[in-house]
Structure formats: C-alpha cells, structure tokens
C-alpha cells in the first residue's frame, strides 16, 4: 500500500502534464491554422505568432513563416508581371488604333474611285471589313486594359441617368431597324459608386451586342432592389442560342456558332469584368419569351 500510493500520484501527475501539453499543442495548432487562414484571405504578409516555445513548435513556426514569405514574394512578382502585361497590351492596342484608323480612311477614299474593276472592288471590300474588325478588336483590348488596370477614384453615379443618356444615343439605329423597343426604368436614381467610363463602356457594350443580334425587339429594365441593390436587365430576340452559347457567352472571344455578325467576341467579356470589378453578379439565360437575357445585379 505504501509503495503503490506514490506510484499512483506520479502516474497521475505524468498524465496531467501530458494532457496539459496536448491541450497546449492543440491550441497552438489551432492558432497556426487561424493565422494561415487570415493571411490567405486578407492577402497580407505578417509574422506567425507562437505561444508554445518548445523546439518542435518553434521549428514549425519558422517553416510556416518561410513558406508564407515565399508565397507573398511570388504573389507580388506575379502581380507586377500581370500589371506589366496589362500595360503592354494597352500600349500595343493604342498603337494599333491610329494606323488602323488611317488605313480605313485611305480605303474609303480608294472606294470612291469609279475606275476600279469589280474584282478590285471585291478585294477592297474584304480588306475594309478586316481592317474594321482589327480596329474593333484593338478598341476592345484597350477597353479591357483600362478595366483591369489600376482602379481610379470612385464617384457616386446615377445609373438611371447614364442609362437614359446611352439609350438616347441608340435611338437612330433602333428606329431605322424597325426594332420594337421597351424600357422599364425605375424612378429612383439607382446610384452606385464606380468609375464613370467603366459604366459607360458596360452600357454601350450591352447595346452593341443587342444591335448585332436583335431582329425585332429589345427590352431593358432597371429596378431598385431591397437593401439598396440595383438590377439591370437587357433582353433581345434574334438567333436561337444553344445551352452551350448561354453558358459560354461571357468567355473571351466566344461567338455563337450560328452567328454571322462581325465582332471581336470581347464585348460581353468586358461587361463581365466590369461587373466583377464592382462585386456585382451577371448571368445570361433564355427568358419566358424565348429572348436572350442578360441580368446584372449591383449590391
């Protein structure tokens, strides 16, 4: 009895020490997990905190810190390279626009020559079409580089006012094409914080897409949602789209296989990037009327 009592106390003490160490290790691992999650989500580089200063824990903290530092260095380098590519694309797109505009002008002057043979006129028409396509492509690349570049200072904009102004600018071609146009615009100004040129490009690209494919009707709707959300819906009739078309419509350079309209295939991709830039949501579908519909929500 005398011998077993001390042994029991020693074993209990050892177990208590092991339990305390286990609890501390679990707490330290939970701390490491929480810190790594915060660093990943907030994309910030900071020191890994340690509560247990035993050799194993300190070594693990050093390795984690080295990993975090390396990752942050790679992320910074990748961002610098991405910005460099954007700058290069913007520069190339800008440099392309001037000679393409000049070439288009010269071709239009040549087209006025009454002495051209039918074959030469055919060749000239094809060359003008290709030049126009290249100019549209360079314009879209330039717009994309601006959208994905450094964010300018935001300002409070009335989406209603901008939509009305852009819509008025489309009136001529809508009337000439005999398009049935319907607009349902909220009385509220539907304000949002954004860069004006971004929202202008978004609206113009939506109308540009409708202009290419609409055959008989275009409809727009702007409504104020609960909790200050804004919903903008564009729809138009036209060619029958497949499920693949609807699912892929916002991919860069994607064009419907059944479409015969000119274009770069970047217009709706630019729209998507602008919406995402302001943490909005965008989707495409075929509505109950069989029309192609684009729905944008700014929260």
C-alpha angles and dihedrals in degrees: 000000000000092000098044098051096064090045091053091050091049092050092047090050092049091049091049090052091049092048091050091049091047092050091048091048091050091048090049092049089049088052091050090049093049093048094049090049092051092048091050095046097041094038091223128142114224141144121282109241120226127201099173113057100194117131097256095049093046091050091050091049090051092052092047091050091049090050092049092048092050092048092050090049091051092047092051092048092048091050091050090050091047091052090048091053091049091051091049093048091049091050094047092046091050092048091050095052098064099052092040091053090049092047091050090051093050091049091052089053091050090050089062090063107108092199097071117118119238089252092052090048089052092050091046092051091053092047091051091050092052092046091051090050092051091049091051090048093051090047091053092047090050091049090048092051090053093048094050095039127092113317113251123217110294123232135191108264133186105228089192092057093046092047091051092049094048091045092054089054089057095051097097099056092040090056094043092051091050091237117171102231126196126181129186107184125175121242089229116090090236095217124198136171110248146118108279096223090055094054091043090054091047093054094043092051092050090053091044090056092048090049092056097049110022114106105174114353144029126186132188130186130187118185138170111236130203118283090028095295120152126214122197120185126187120185136170139169121236138106119011110260125209125225088256090056092052093047094047102037094106095050116109114265093004115145129174112263090226095049123106098182122116120245145120097252089233101094099089091036088059089049090053093049091050092050091049091047088065095041092254131142127239131186140167129214146148108260130214091275092056091251125138108252133194116196122195125185125190113191 
